[in-house]
Amino acid sequence: MPEKSPEFWAGVLLALREHGLTMMLTFVLSYLRIRLYGDQPSILRSLLEASVGALLVMIVGLAVNAAGLNVAWTLLTSGFIGILGIDQVRVLSKRWAERQVEGR
């Protein structure tokens, strides 16, 4: 069980420390975009979508660190997800993946 392991929680805290700023940026941008453009009628749905965007940015940040790339990629991703939203990012990533599969 990972939730009982102290290493798991130490890793979570380390990820939050390293990527907390970009996660917060994504959350705020996503929430403001949703409320301004009225994509989600419910405040709870708006908070959930903004939270999912922040978690996605944390995952991207961990992948950027593992790949040894520049941390600026995480900031770029946070702005990208925050402004476009989870739905648009999902559509764009699906198109990209389909082109990659067709090209092989």
Secondary structure as UniProt FT lines:
FT   HELIX           2..4
FT   HELIX           6..37
FT   HELIX           43..67
FT   HELIX           72..84
FT   HELIX           86..102
//
